[in-house]
Amino acid sequence: MTESTRICIREYSDDDRVDTEHVFRVGLKKQEADLDDVGYAENTLGSLIQRRRLRLSNWWVGTDEGGAIVAAMAVQLSYGSDVQLGAYALIQELDVLPTHRGTGIGKQMIGWAEQEAREAGEDALLSATHPENTDSRDFHEKCGFERYEPFDRRDANLIAFVKKLTQRCTPC
């Protein structure tokens, strides 16, 4: 699928749990195949949230024209501060159903995260992926992220990407 698809992005609600879990489970199965990480895909949304210390208040879902959830993302605003970056938000999870990849949905989700981070006064948006996940690395680069090596050392199993957010001046 290569055509551009418009989606509606909204906050996660409890009614979205089953569909959101499906999006992540499918994405985790792909990661499992890419990373040869047996058993990783058997996680439920609840265990994913607990293991990664995610809060449901940080989640957004992307829905297609029919209202079906085709993407999900967790972003932690005010995640931290770094001398080089300033204040930054962290994309903790982002996945798009395989049937909808390559349609621009992931870029729309990143755009939404950027907007939310800017509005929260963040200077940068940080994300990480496994070195073996070439699709994710390519995606980050296409979205304007650059490799951020100071964070690579914090977790030897991940590589970090950063996108500096240019703050827009508001008219006086």
N, C-alpha and C positions, 0 to 999 in steps of 0.2 A: 504494500500500500504506500503510495508516494504522494497522493494528493493531500492538500492541506485541509484539516478537519478542525472546525471551531467547536470548542467545548465551553460549558458553563463551569466555573470553579466556585465552590462554596465550602463553608465550614462543614466538617464531619459532624454527623449526629448519630445517636445510638441506633437509629433505624438503619444506618449504613453498615453496620458491623459485618454482616455476612458477605455482602458484596465487596467491601474493602478487604476483608480477609482473603477473599478469592483473588483479588488483584495482586496482593502481596504473595500469596502462596504460589501463584503461577510464576511471578517474578523470581521468587526464591528457588523454584525448581530450575529455572534457567541458570541462576547463579550456581546452583549445585552442579549442574552439568558443566558449566564453564570452569568451576573451581575444583571439581571432583570432591565435593564436600558432602559425603553421605549423611543423610538424615537431616540436613539443614532445612529442607523444604517441608518437613513434618510439623513445623511450628505453627501454632495458632496465632491469631492477632494478639490475643491476650499475653501469650508467652513472649512474643516479639516486643510488645510494649514493656513488659516487666524486665526482660533481659537488657534492653537498650535504654531503660529508664525514660521511656517516652510518655508524654501526657497527651491524652486525647484532645485537649484544648488547642494543641499545636497542629492538628491535622486538617487537611483540606482534601476534597475529592473533586475529580473532574468528571463531568457527565456529558454523554453525547446528546444529540437532539431528542432522543427518546427518553432521556432521563437515566439511562443505565450508567453505572459507574465504570469508567474505563481507565482511570488513573487515580492514584492516591499519593499524598505527600505529607511528611511530618517535618516541620521547620521549628526550631527552637530560637525564638528571638532573644536578644540580650544574652546570648550563650556565653560570651567571654570578651576579653579585651587583650590586645597584643600590641606591643610597641610599634611594630611595622604596619599592622592593619588598622589599629584603632578598635572600636567596638564592632563586634561581628555577630551575625546570626549563623546558625548551622543547619544545613539540610540534613536531617537524620535519615530519612527514607524518601525515595521517589521511585515509583514504578508505574509503568503503562502496560496494559494488556498487550501481549505480542501481536494480536490482530490489529492493533491500533498504533504500533510503533512505526516511525518513519513518516508520520502524518503531521508533525509539528505540535502534537499534544504535550510532549515533554518540555519543549521550549516554552509553550504557553504556561505550564506549571512553574517553570523557572522564572518567567516574567512576573508571575503572581508573587512568588517568593521575594523577588527583588523589590517589587512595589511595597509589600508588607514590611520588609526590612528597612527600606528608605523612610517609610512613614514612622517607624519605630526609632529612627535616628541612627541606624546602623551605618558603619563606614564600609563594611564588606560582607560578603556572603561566602561561607566556607562549606565545602563538601568533601567527601572522601570516597574512595572505591578501592577494590582489590586490584593489585598490579596486573593480574591475569585477565581482568575484565576489560578487554580492549574496546568493546562496544561502549561501555560507560566512559572510559577515558576519552574516546573520540567524541562522544556526546558532550562531555564537559567542555572540550576545546571548541566545538561548534557553537556552544552557548556563550563563549567569551571568557571562560575560566582559564586561569593559568596555574601551572603546577606551583605548589607552595611547599618547598622542601623543609622548612623549619618544623612543620607539623608531621612530616613523614616519620620523623624519629620518635614521635610519641607512641606510635603503634606500628610495629614492624610489618604488620600484615596489611596495612593500608597506605595509599598515597593520597595526599591532600591536594585540593584545588581551591583557588580563591578567585573571586570576582569582586574587584573594588567597585563600590557604588558611588557614582558621581551625584552628589547632593544637588538638587535643583533649587535655585534661589526663588523665593516667592516674592511677588511684587509688593512694594511697600504701600 
